[in-house]
Amino acid sequence: MSRPTADFSSQLSPALIVRQASPPNLETPFYALDGRLTPQPSHYVRSHFPVPPLDAQTWRLEVGGGAASPLSLSLQELRAMPSHTLSATMECAGNGRVYLSPRMPGVQWDLGAVGTAEWTGVRLRDVLERAGIQEGALEVVLEGADSGTLTDPGRTPGDIRYARSVPLDKARDDVLLAYAMNGQPLTPDHGFPLRAVVPGWYGMAAVKWLSRLYVTETPYQGFFQTVDYSFWQQQHGLSPQMVPITTMQVKAQIARPAPHGSVTAGHVSEVMGAAWTGEGDVTRVEVSTDGGETWTDAEFLDPAEPYIWRRWHLAWHTPQQPGRVTLMARATDSAGRTQESGHDAVRGGYMINFPLPITVYLKGGES
């Protein structure tokens, strides 16, 4: 797969916005969007429990469950396996939650719980092949070393570890067990020494501080699979049921002008941002400068590539009179999906992909 290249050492790294100090939940200032890849120091951080103190020399990845030959792999042994590098956009399932009304529980992310990085590691399928998968396997549970007790959105039965599962087909397709990010070893906040990267899925599937892979013959029913990171879905005329959140929805976001920023009236100003989707490619981005009354096609700055956002921009001829305007952006992907006008209430505080209203102030020019 082709991927963007960058001189990571030369990229600007604006300070992250602290949404929660402990455990660390840190947001990228989305207005600073520049290159196609997000520098590691500027990439958002999502943590449910405190960062576990892991040592590269003693850490092991345990592979068990429905595996013919259970494994206990050191970081050195994983690094000795064939490596693979891919670039992927990762978005927290609650990104944009601050735009919901009424207020929903959870970290109050603005626009910056999203980023794109170049990940290097070993394919999950290579590890599974080495362990051997027994007949009847259905899912692979990814379990981290981080643990704790939660009371919101539901109370956990004491201390639990963070864990999610992926179907076996997805696990054998493109899931990566990454030990490097943008050419550098993972930092503790980003999952050192090993984390999962699940291209096209929301970030809750990208389990950090991986400690165990467990192959199961039944659907995983863990806390972060059923109580949290799930939503009501109705299919085939049956009663609604809770299903896990998985694939990212199509979405465009405005980076500049920044929310509540200002531009000069009667001038040409650039509207710039990024758009992504979980499956396929983003094929169109439209921008509204009048609160959604009319829409204009933006131009792409990047080619279409699997799992990676496309930056876009539009030359905006601002109104002559000072005042307040609402900018919006919406994307369409290769499957024909376009962002809907409002948030689907069954998603709760997750999968927020309606066109977000960005308030911008027009100031008068010099006479």
QUIVENWO-V118548 format. One record per pair of residues at least 12 apart in sequence whose C-alpha atoms are under 8 Angstrom apart, sorted by the first residue. I is the first residue (numbers start at 1). J is the second residue. Records with the same first field share a line. If there is no record, write none. Layout:
I: J  J
This chain:
1: 86
2: 305
3: 86  87  305
4: 36  37  87
6: 35  37
8: 39  182
11: 35  39
12: 39
13: 39  41  42
14: 28  29  32  42
15: 28  29  41  42
16: 28  29  41  42  43  44
17: 29
19: 107  108  109
20: 107
22: 50
23: 47  48  49  50  51
24: 45  46  47  50  189
25: 44  45  46  47  107
26: 44  45  46  113
27: 43  44  45  109  112  113
28: 42  43  44  111  112  113  114  115
29: 42  111  112
30: 111  112  255
31: 254  255  256  257  258
32: 255
33: 255  273
36: 116  309  310  311
37: 115  116  117  118
38: 115  116  117
39: 117  182
40: 117  181  182
43: 114  115  116
44: 112  113  114  115
45: 113  189  190
46: 92
47: 189
48: 162
49: 146  147  148
50: 146  147  148
51: 146  188  189
52: 145  146  209
54: 192  193
55: 193
56: 75  193
57: 74  75
58: 74
59: 74  75  211
60: 72  73  74  75  211
61: 73  74  75  210  211  212  213
62: 211  212  213
63: 131  212  213  214  215
64: 212  213  214  215
65: 214  215  216
66: 133  134  137  214  215  216  217
67: 128  131  132  133  134  215
68: 131  132  133  134
69: 130  131  132
70: 131
71: 131
75: 193
78: 122
79: 121  122
81: 122
82: 122
83: 120  121  122  123
84: 120  121  122  123  176
85: 118  119  120  121
86: 118  119  120
87: 116  117  118  119  307  308
88: 116  117  118  119  199  200  306  307  308
89: 114  115  116  117  199  200  276  307  308  309
90: 114  115  116  199  200  201  202  203
91: 113  114  115  202  203  248
92: 113  114  202  203  204
93: 202  203  204  229  248  350  351  352
94: 106  107  109  113  349  350  351  352
95: 109  110  111  112  113  114  350  351  352
96: 108  109  110  111  112  113  352  356
97: 109  110  349  350  352
98: 110
99: 356
100: 343  349
104: 348  349
105: 153  349
106: 349
111: 253
116: 308  309
117: 181  182
118: 181  182  183
119: 178  179  180  181  182  183  197
120: 176  177  178  179  180  181  182  183
121: 176  177  178  179  180
122: 176  177  178
123: 174  175  176  177
124: 171  172  174  175  176  177
125: 171  172  173  175
133: 215
136: 217
137: 168  215  216  217  218
138: 167  168  215  216  217  218  219
139: 165  166  167  168  171  215  216  217  218  219  220
140: 165  166  167  168  171  213  214  215  216
141: 163  164  165  166  212  213  214  215  216  220
142: 163  164  165  166  196  207  210  212  213  214
143: 161  162  163  164  207  210  211  212  213  214
144: 161  162  163  207  208  209  210  211  212
145: 161  162  208  209  210  211
146: 161  162  209
147: 159  160  161  162
148: 160  161
153: 227  228
154: 227  228
156: 223
162: 207  224
163: 207  222  224  225
164: 204  205  207  220  222  224  225
165: 205  220  225
166: 205
174: 198  199
175: 196  197  198  199
176: 196  197  198
177: 194  195  196  197
178: 194  195  196  197
179: 192  193  194  195
190: 208
191: 207  208  209  210
192: 208  209
193: 209  210
194: 208  209  210
195: 207  208  209  210
196: 208  210
199: 278  307
200: 247  248  277  278  279  307
201: 246  247  248  278
202: 245  246  247  248
204: 229
205: 246
225: 244  245
226: 242  243  244
229: 244  245  350
230: 242  243  244  245  347
231: 243  244  245  346  347  348
232: 346  347
233: 346
247: 278  279
248: 277  278  279  351
249: 277  278  351  353
250: 275  276  277  278  282  331  332  333  337  338  339  353
251: 275  276  277  330  331  332  339  353  354  355
252: 273  274  275  276  285  329  330  331  353  355
253: 273  274  275  329  330  355  356
254: 271  272  273  274  328  329  358
255: 271  272  273  274
256: 270  271  272  273
257: 270  271  272  360
258: 358  360
259: 358  359  360
260: 358  359  360  361
261: 359  360  361
262: 360  361  362  363
263: 360  361  362  363
264: 318  322  362  363  364  365
265: 318  319  320  321  322  362  363  364  365
266: 317  318  319  320  321  365
267: 317  318  319  320
268: 315  316  317  318
269: 315  316  317  318
270: 313  314  315  316
271: 313  314  315  316
272: 311  312  313  314
273: 311  312  313
274: 309  310  311  312
275: 309  310  311  312  331
276: 307  308  309  310  331
277: 307  309  333
278: 307
279: 306  307  335
280: 306  307  333  334  335
281: 304  305  306  307  333  334
282: 304  309  310  331  332  333  334
283: 304  331  332  333  334
284: 297  298  331  332  333
285: 297  298  299  312  329  330  331  332
286: 298  329  330  331
287: 314  327  328  329  330
288: 327  328  329
289: 325  326  327  328
290: 325  326  327
291: 325  326  327  328  357
292: 327  328
297: 314
298: 312  313  314
299: 312  313  314
300: 312  313
301: 313
318: 362
319: 362
321: 362  364
322: 361  362  363  364
323: 361  362  363
324: 359  360  361  362
325: 359  360  361  362
326: 357  358  359  360
327: 357  358  359  360
328: 355  356  357  358
329: 355  356
330: 354  355
339: 353  354  355
340: 353  354  355
341: 354  355
342: 354  355
